[in-house]
């Protein structure tokens, strides 16, 4: 190449670099409008993202500014932007892609594996925890009895938002099975446990508050709390010598209260979802002591308690003035009725009643009466007995097939928490099993903030009616684990 050609090429490259740099300098980036914002800045930024997506300012699939650059433009810390983006991800507004950046989610999103399907997909479901719905009471018999109820026409009208007295008495009786001597005047009827969680989150906390949760916790609160402007702080569990998960570590909870300023804690004392652990009396007392010391408000959710043989006091009994308790019959006898109950200190009763009224006016008194009848005539306990027997059989089969692995569960636990060997990638295992017709849930579905799954999956026992199909699914899981090298990915530390 001649000297003149080299000189021309050099000038051409310089011009290209100049144009590129000018375009970078002059390019505008998205800046949230925080002029009228109040409360934590990270929540205001997340709210602005949600508003601008709704208004079309941010397009589906559009890339957001790098966190460091947006922090500079707003004059805030990088940590503030990180928390804002995480909050927006939790609201399913954004998604982060390693090495590429953060993007507005596409307009159409894949259906969550936790959402029931109207039509049978042909897959064997070990993902959803439905607890043997095929053993639930005969609905036809229940409706026949309901039709003969004296004064049934009253149930077809409006009733108080907290529910009729007779139905609240049914809730108090159900709470007595959960180790709580409940006052019907402090009980309200809700549209299932998830509605109860949302009502208590709003009644007992205010936007901007932080709530401690287990490092692996019930997926519903992972979605409910951020939508209400609440921040979730994951708290590690204690572990025994075998590496099994125990209760939330009381020392870790105390640290979250003293250093992170959490205002409350969400707990599942019996058959914690997903680790299956049932707290001992000493564990309950240790956590109650921390709650009393720091004035923490407790929400306890116990959907599986009647399956448990131990009779232990609830947190509503241990710390009555600081605890909101939830009871539900969805996992017990009737998910279709959508009936649950909450019990709160008397000081919070009005807020709960108002929130039920504002969200749905009232839970259905018709289905509340249906449930009350099943509890009064003993159907609840007959069904639980049948489910416990069926569960023992399936647990023992799963335990035998997975005997070479750490599998935390029990005869009276309706799911199991499987620790994956080596560097097995839980998300890859979940996807591979799904393609082969078996649904499971990787740990990511239970984690507050996770770039990838921790090395665990949850396997449920009761969503499949046919025993042989259940056995086929467990056999496939065991077979896949024997080929663990197919799912080994070294991502570095779990985020």
N, C-alpha and C positions, 0 to 999 in steps of 0.2 A: 504494500500500500504506500502511495506517495505521501510526502510531507503535507501537501496541500489537502489530500483526502483526510489524513489524520486530523489536521486542523479543523476541517469542516465538520467531521464527526464529533470532535470535542465541543465545538460551538453548539452543535445540535443537541448534544446531551446536556450541556449547561442550560440551554433554553428549556428543555423538557423538565429538568429539575426545578427551574425557577417557576414554571407554570404550575407544577405539582405542589410546590411549597406555598405559592400564593393561594391555590385552591384550598389547601389545608387550613391556612390562616383565616381565610374569609368564610369557610364553611361554618354554618350555624349549627349548634347542637341543641337538643331538647333541654329546656330549663323549666322546672316546675314553678308554678305560681304559688308562692307561700305567703302572699301578702296578708291574707286574713286567717292564717293558720294559728291554732292554739294547741297547747299540749306538746308532747314529744315531737321533735323535728322529724325523726325517722318515720313516724306514723303519718305526719303531714305529707311527706314525700310520697309514701305509698298511696295515700288518698289521692294525691295529685296524679299519680300514674293511672289509678283506676278511673278518675274523672276524665283524663285526656284520652284514654282508650275509648271510653263511652262516647266522647264527643268527636272521635275520629281524628284528633290531633296526632295521636300515636296509632299507627296502622298495625294490623295483625302481621306478625313476622318481622316488624321493624326492629333494628338493632338499637339498643339504648346506649347512651354515652358510657365510656369506661368509668368505673367508679372513682378513680383518682381524679379524672378530669372534671367530673360533676362536683366532687367535693371541693375542688379549687374554685369552680364557678360560683358555688353557693357559699363559700367561706365556712364550711363545716369540716368535721373530721372525716377521714376515710371510713372509720368504724360506723359513723352515722349512715353513710350511704350503703355500706354493707348490710346493716340491719334493715334499711328501707327496702333494698332489693330482695332480701330474704323474706321480709314481710309480704312483698308483692308476689313472690314465688309461692308463698303459703296460700295466698288468695287465688292462686292459679292464674295470675295475670302475666307472669314472666316465666321464662325458663333460662337457666344458665347452661352454656355449652363449653366444656373445657377447651381452652385454647382459642375459642372464637368470640366469646363475649356473652352478653345477656340480651334476650330477644323477647318481644311481645309474643305471647302464645298464639298459635294459629286459631282462626275462628272456630274450627271444628276440632275438638279434643277427643282422644280415645275414651271410651266408657270405663269408669273405674271398675276393677274386679270386685269391689265391695257392693256394687249396685246389682240387685236381683234382676234377672231377665224374665220377660213375660213368657217367652217360649223356651222350652227345654233345648239347650244347645247341643246336647249329646255329650258334653264334657262331664267328667266326674269331679264334683266340687269338694275339694278339701280346703277351700279358701274362705268361704262365708261360714260364720258360726251360727247356724240356725237351730242346733240342738234338737234333732229328731222331731221335726214338725209332723211327720207321718204318724206319730204316736199321740198327737194332741187329741183332746176330747172331740166327740162326734158333734159337729156344728149343727147338723139337722136336729138332733135331740135338744141341744142347747137353745136353738131358736124356737122350738116347739114349747119348751118350758117358758121361755121369755114371752111368747105370745099369750100365755095364760096368766101372766103376772097382773095382779090387781092394780088398777090405776096406771096401766101401761101408757095411756095417752099422754100422761104428763111428761114421759120421756121423749116425746116428739116435739117438745117446745124448748124454749130457752130456760136454762138453769143458771145458778150463780157460777161465776168463772172458776171458783175453787172446787165446784162439784157439789152434788147433793150430800147431805149428812150421812145417809146410809152408805154411800160409796166411799166417803172419807173414812168411815168406820171399817170398811173392808180394807182400805189402805193401811190403817193403823194395825189391823190384824196381820196383814202381810209383813209389815215392819217388825212385828213381834217375832216372826220367824227369822228375822235378820239380826236379832240381838238388840232390838231397840223398843223400849216401852213407849210407844208413840201416842200422842194426844191427837184425837181426830180434829180438834180445832186448829192444830198446827200442820195438818195434812191437806194437800191440794191434789186434784186429779189432773194429769197431763196427758198429752197425746204421745205416750210412749216415753222411753228413757231419754232418747235424744232431745226431744222437746224439753224434758226435765232439765237436762244439762244446760241447754240454752237459757232457760228461764232462770236457773240458779246463777249462771255466770253473770247475767244482767242484774239480778236482784242483789247479789252479794259483792259485786265489784263494779268499778267504774272504768271507762276507757283510759288506757295508759297504764293500768295496774299490771303487775307481773305476777304470774301464778306458777308455782313449782309443779312439775309433772315427772313421772318416772321417765328415765331415759328411753324406755320402750313403753308406749302407752296406747290407750284406746284411740283409734283413728278419728273418731267423731270429734273429740275435743281439739285435735290438731287442725280441724277445719273450722269448728265453731268459734273458738276463742279469738283467733286473729280477725275474723269478720266483725267481731264486737270491739275491736281496738285493744285487745288484751295480749300481753306478751307472755309467751310460754318459756319457762326456764327448765331445761332438762336436768334432773338430779339422778345421780348414779345409784344403783342398788348395791346392797351388801352381797357378798358371795360366800358360799360355804366351801369346805375343803374340796368337794367334788367339782367346784366351779359353777354350781347351780345358782340361779338368781334367788335372792331372798327379798325382804321388803326394801323400800327406799331407805338409804343410809341416813339415819338421824343426824349424824355429824355433817353430812353433805347438805341436808336440808337446813341445818342451822347456819351453815356458811352461806347458802342462798338467801336466807333471811337477813343475815347481818351484813353481807357484802353486796348482794344483788337487789336487796330491797323487795323481795317477793312479799305479796300481801296475803297469799293463800296457797293452798295445795290441793291438787286433785288426786284422790287415792281410790284404789279398788282393793279393799282388804281381803276379799275372798275370791280365789281363782283369778288373780290379776291377769288382765288381758294385755299382752300375749304370753307372759312368762309362766303362767298357771300357779304362781306361788300364793298360798294362803297364809296371812300373817299370824304369828303366834301372839299370845297375850302380851308377852314381853315386848315384842316389836310394836304392837299397837300403843302400849303405854309409853315407849320411848319416843315415838312420833308425836303422841298427844302432848308429851312434856315440852317438846320443842314448840309445838303450836301454841301452847299456853304461854310459854316464855316470851314469844314474839307477837302474840296476838293474831296468829294466822287464822284466816277463815278456811275451813275444810269443806270440800265437796267430796262425798263418798258415793260411789256408784257400785252397786252389788247385784248385777243381774243374774248371777249364777249361784247365789248363796244357798238356796234350798237343795242343791246337789251336794253340798258339803256336809259331812257327817259331824264335824266339830261344832260345838255351840259356844260362840265367842261374842263378847260385847262389841257393838259397832262404835264408830267414833261419835255418833250421835248420842250414845250413852256415856262415853268417856269424856267428851267435851261438848255438852249439849248446847251451850250458848254460842258456840263458834262453828257449828256444823250444820250443813244442809245435806240431807240424805235422799237418795233416789232408789226407788224400788220399781221393778217392771215385771210384767208377766209375759213379755214377748218371747223370751228364751224358755219359758216354763210351759205355757199352755196355749198361747194365742197371739202370734205376731200380727195377725190381720185385724185384731180389735184396736190396736194402737192405744193401749191404756197403760199408763204408768202413774206413779205417785211420788210426790216430794214431801219431805218433812223438814220444816225450818224452825228456828227460834221464833217466838211470838213477835219479836220486834221486826222481823222480815216478812211477816204474813201479808201485810197490805201490798208491799211491793210485788210479791209473788202473784197475788190475785190480779193485780193490775196488769202485770206482764202477760199472764195467760189470756186475760181479756183482750189486750192489745194485739196479741199474736194470732189468736184463733177463737176468741170469745170464750170457748169452753171445750173441754174434751167431750166426746159423744156420750151422753148419759145412757143411750141405748146399749152401746157396747160395754160401758161401765157396769150396767146391770147384768149383762150376759156373764161378764167375768165374776161379778159378785156371786152369782148363782153357782158357778163352778167351784168357787172357793168355799161357799157355805155347804154345798152337798158333798164335799170331800174329793171332788174330781181332781183338784190340783195335786193332792198327795198320791192318789192312785197313779196319775200320769207320771209324776216324778219317780215313783218306784219303778215303773216300766222303763223309763229312760235310763235310770241308773243301771238296771240290769243289762240293757242293750249296750250301754257305754262300757261296762266292764269287759264285755266280750271283745269289743273293737279295740279298746286300749291294750288288752293283752296281746292281740294279734299284732298291732303296731309295735309294741315293745319288743316282741320276739323278732320281727323282721328288721328292726332298727337297733338290735342289741349291740352292734359294734360301734354305736355312736352315742353321744351325749343327748339324751332325749328326756326333757323335763316334763313330767305329766303325772298322772295318777288314775286309779280306777274311777274316782269321782270327778275327774277333770274332763271336760268335753272337748278339749283340744290339747295339743302338745307343742312344745317349743324345742325345735331341733337345732342343735349347734352343728354347723357345717365343718367338715374336716379341712385342714390345711388352708390353702388360699382359694377355696371354692367360692365363686361369686354367686351370691344369693339371687341377684337380679337375673343373671344368665340362666341359673337353674329354674327359676320361676318361668321365664320365657320358654325354655326348652320343654318343660313339663306341659305348659299350656298348649304348645304346638302338637303335643302327643295326647291331648285330650284330658289332662288333669290340671285342676286349678289349685295353687297354693299361694301363700302370701310371704314374700321376702320381708326381711326386717325393715326395709325402707318405709313401708307403709305405717310403721309404728314409731318412727323416729321424728323428732322435732325438726332438726335441720340435718340433712344428710346428702353429701355429694354422691354417695353410694350406700348400699346396704351393708350393715354389720353382718357377720357370718352366721345368720340364723334364718330359719323359716318357720312359720306357724302352720300346723296341719290340724284341721278340724275333723272330728269323728262323726258328727251327727247330721250333716247336710245331705248325705246320700242315703236313700231308702234301702237299697239292695246291699246286703252284706257282701256278696261276691264282687260287686263293683267296687265297694270300699277296699276289699282285699287286693283287687287288681291294681287300684291306685297306689296303695302302700307298697306293693311289690315293685311297681315302676319307680317310685321314689327311691327305694333301696337299690334298685338296679342302677339308677342314674348316679347315686352316690358312689357306687363301686367304680364308676368311670369318672371320678372327680377331676381328673386331669383335663377333661373337656371343658370344665368351668373354672379353671384356675386363671385368675387375672391379677397381676400385681399392680394395684392402684396406688400403693403407698397408704398412709394412715387414713382411716375413715373420717370423713368430715362431718 
